[in-house]
Amino acid sequence: MTMSLPAIDRISVTTVVDNSIDALRPDEKVARRHVPERAPRIPQLRAEHGLAHHVEVTRGSETARIAFDFGLTPDSMTHNWAVLGLDASHVDSIVLSHGHMDHYGGLEGFLERHRRAMKRELAFYGGADHFAHRFTERNGRRVDLGTLSRAAIEAYDLDVKIVAAPTVLAEGVMLSGEMTAPMPYETIPPALRVEQDGELVPDTFIGEQTLIANVRDKGLIVVTSCSHRGIVGICRWATRVAGVDKVHAVIGGFHLSGLGEERITRVVDAFRALDLDYIVPQHCTGLEALVALSRQLGDQLVVSSVGSTFTFGA
């Protein structure tokens, strides 16, 4: 499915949860930091192995707000949401990228805290495989990555919408749907497993969702999560389903941690070929990839930190 995604004026992505925080880091490029100068005291934000975003999309006089992923724990998610002064009553959509605990772990706690104040008619968007039982398995050792309960989500009076095809959330912003054209070299680590019919099989992450917006006169903003199916393929898929050739910025986890120099080099080279204006690596990108991006694409790189707001457009 290909559409011509309408242009928006601005998108702001506030990182509620991420792996690291630098309370002394100044504003840079498209990043506005939640630093002591903007708070009555040094910000008491929490970092953890997880990712959560608050996304605000503006088109003319209309603004849509999306809660996209929820970190590993409810404590960090709800705490950081409060410190950042975010208002759950304004959220228009709830989106989960995929069914790993470091992205849904804070969801139920967030809903327990805020659901009564939120809009009555509210949808939860996710892939068909988001509710599967997932594991990692290395050298005979199995680590349980948890199972998201659909019933638990529906108990909060959310309309669960399963996304297979590219899906519009609001004018100018969409979900990727199932990305079916991965790059051949962006293979999924074999340690990642999912339970199917009582057996553990390699996880394809076919249901993993990416948020895509089209900023006027700039190009696409690709907001990803862990990019299990490959960050380069995801960017190329975004141009295909949105009907826009240019990717202006990519932000999120690139899942390059521990994958080796050859894979990182190919991704960096592909980013250069895509002519990205901004690259914001987060969460599972890994130190080696961050160093490579800094050395080779430093002008485009924007460092992430919990509490930062990245704004693209007017």
NORTA-V740062 format. One record per residue. N is the residue number from 1. RES is the residue in three letters. PHI is phi in whole degrees, -180 to 180 (999 if undefined). PSI is psi as a letter, one per 20 degrees, with the letter a starting at -180 (* if undefined). Layout:
n res phi psi
N RES PHI PSI
N RES PHI PSI
This chain:
n res phi psi
1 MET 999 p
2 THR -123 p
3 MET -132 r
4 SER -100 n
5 LEU -70 p
6 PRO -61 q
7 ALA -82 q
8 ILE -108 r
9 ASP -88 h
10 ARG -161 q
11 ILE -133 p
12 SER -119 p
13 VAL -113 o
14 THR -98 p
15 THR -84 o
16 VAL -82 h
17 VAL -135 p
18 ASP -158 r
19 ASN -73 i
20 SER -144 q
21 ILE -141 p
22 ASP -130 n
23 ALA -71 i
24 LEU -104 i
25 ARG -74 p
26 PRO -79 r
27 ASP -58 q
28 GLU -154 p
29 LYS 50 d
30 VAL -95 j
31 ALA -102 p
32 ARG -113 p
33 ARG -95 q
34 HIS -91 n
35 VAL -109 r
36 PRO -55 h
37 GLU -65 i
38 ARG -108 j
39 ALA -138 q
40 PRO -69 i
41 ARG -152 r
42 ILE -58 p
43 PRO -59 p
44 GLN -99 l
45 LEU -83 q
46 ARG -119 p
47 ALA -107 q
48 GLU -159 r
49 HIS -74 n
50 GLY -177 r
51 LEU -148 p
52 ALA -153 q
53 HIS -132 q
54 HIS -112 p
55 VAL -113 p
56 GLU -122 p
57 VAL -117 p
58 THR -118 p
59 ARG -138 o
60 GLY 61 c
61 SER -91 j
62 GLU -100 p
63 THR -131 p
64 ALA -115 q
65 ARG -124 p
66 ILE -129 p
67 ALA -92 o
68 PHE -121 o
69 ASP 73 q
70 PHE -142 j
71 GLY 70 a
72 LEU -87 h
73 THR -128 q
74 PRO -65 h
75 ASP -61 g
76 SER -68 g
77 MET -61 g
78 THR -71 h
79 HIS -63 g
80 ASN -66 h
81 TRP -56 g
82 ALA -70 g
83 VAL -60 h
84 LEU -80 i
85 GLY 70 k
86 LEU -81 q
87 ASP -114 o
88 ALA -67 h
89 SER -68 i
90 HIS -94 i
91 VAL -69 p
92 ASP -99 h
93 SER -147 q
94 ILE -116 p
95 VAL -128 p
96 LEU -117 p
97 SER -71 g
98 HIS -164 r
99 GLY -93 l
100 HIS -106 q
101 MET -61 h
102 ASP -75 j
103 HIS -121 h
104 TYR -112 i
105 GLY -58 h
106 GLY -92 j
107 LEU -66 g
108 GLU -64 h
109 GLY -64 h
110 PHE -63 g
111 LEU -67 h
112 GLU -59 h
113 ARG -77 h
114 HIS -117 i
115 ARG -58 h
116 ARG -63 h
117 ALA -87 i
118 MET -86 r
119 LYS -60 q
120 ARG -65 g
121 GLU -87 o
122 LEU -141 p
123 ALA -109 q
124 PHE -109 p
125 TYR -110 p
126 GLY -162 r
127 GLY -86 r
128 ALA -64 h
129 ASP -95 j
130 HIS -67 h
131 PHE -103 j
132 ALA -80 q
133 HIS -85 p
134 ARG -120 q
135 PHE -145 r
136 THR -115 q
137 GLU -142 o
138 ARG -133 p
139 ASN 51 k
140 GLY 80 i
141 ARG -103 p
142 ARG -107 p
143 VAL -118 p
144 ASP -79 p
145 LEU -99 j
146 GLY 89 r
147 THR -137 p
148 LEU -79 p
149 SER -92 o
150 ARG -65 h
151 ALA -61 h
152 ALA -65 h
153 ILE -69 g
154 GLU -64 h
155 ALA -64 i
156 TYR -93 j
157 ASP 59 l
158 LEU -105 p
159 ASP -85 o
160 VAL -79 o
161 LYS -113 p
162 ILE -88 p
163 VAL -102 o
164 ALA -112 g
165 ALA -91 q
166 PRO -52 p
167 THR -134 p
168 VAL -78 p
169 LEU -94 g
170 ALA -157 r
171 GLU -56 o
172 GLY 92 j
173 VAL -140 p
174 MET -145 r
175 LEU -99 q
176 SER -68 h
177 GLY 70 a
178 GLU -76 o
179 MET -81 o
180 THR -108 j
181 ALA -130 m
182 PRO -70 q
183 MET -75 q
184 PRO -58 h
185 TYR -86 i
186 GLU -96 m
187 THR -82 q
188 ILE -85 p
189 PRO -54 p
190 PRO -66 i
191 ALA -69 i
192 LEU -82 p
193 ARG -129 q
194 VAL -138 q
195 GLU -86 p
196 GLN -136 p
197 ASP 53 k
198 GLY 82 j
199 GLU -121 q
200 LEU -90 p
201 VAL -129 r
202 PRO -58 p
203 ASP -85 p
204 THR -95 i
205 PHE 54 k
206 ILE -61 h
207 GLY -85 i
208 GLU -60 p
209 GLN -109 q
210 THR -120 q
211 LEU -91 p
212 ILE -131 p
213 ALA -132 q
214 ASN -114 o
215 VAL -87 p
216 ARG -53 p
217 ASP 66 j
218 LYS -119 g
219 GLY 124 a
220 LEU -82 q
221 ILE -107 p
222 VAL -109 o
223 VAL -107 o
224 THR -108 a
225 SER -121 f
226 CYS -120 i
227 SER 54 l
228 HIS -58 h
229 ARG -85 j
230 GLY 110 o
231 ILE -66 h
232 VAL -68 g
233 GLY -60 h
234 ILE -63 g
235 CYS -63 g
236 ARG -66 h
237 TRP -62 h
238 ALA -59 g
239 THR -64 h
240 ARG -69 g
241 VAL -79 h
242 ALA -89 i
243 GLY 71 k
244 VAL -129 p
245 ASP -77 h
246 LYS -95 p
247 VAL -100 o
248 HIS -79 g
249 ALA -153 q
250 VAL -129 p
251 ILE -137 p
252 GLY 142 a
253 GLY -83 p
254 PHE -104 i
255 HIS 50 l
256 LEU -109 i
257 SER -62 p
258 GLY 79 j
259 LEU -95 i
260 GLY 97 q
261 GLU -66 h
262 GLU -62 g
263 ARG -63 g
264 ILE -62 g
265 THR -61 g
266 ARG -66 h
267 VAL -68 g
268 VAL -60 g
269 ASP -62 h
270 ALA -68 h
271 PHE -60 g
272 ARG -62 g
273 ALA -67 h
274 LEU -72 i
275 ASP 57 l
276 LEU -67 q
277 ASP -88 h
278 TYR -140 p
279 ILE -129 p
280 VAL -121 n
281 PRO -78 p
282 GLN -138 r
283 HIS 49 e
284 CYS -96 j
285 THR -67 h
286 GLY 94 q
287 LEU -62 g
288 GLU -61 g
289 ALA -68 h
290 LEU -61 g
291 VAL -64 g
292 ALA -63 g
293 LEU -65 g
294 SER -64 g
295 ARG -72 h
296 GLN -103 h
297 LEU -133 l
298 GLY -61 h
299 ASP -67 h
300 GLN -93 i
301 LEU -72 p
302 VAL -126 p
303 VAL -77 p
304 SER -89 q
305 SER -159 p
306 VAL -52 p
307 GLY 95 i
308 SER -73 q
309 THR -116 p
310 PHE -106 o
311 THR -116 p
312 PHE -124 p
313 GLY 110 a
314 ALA -64 *
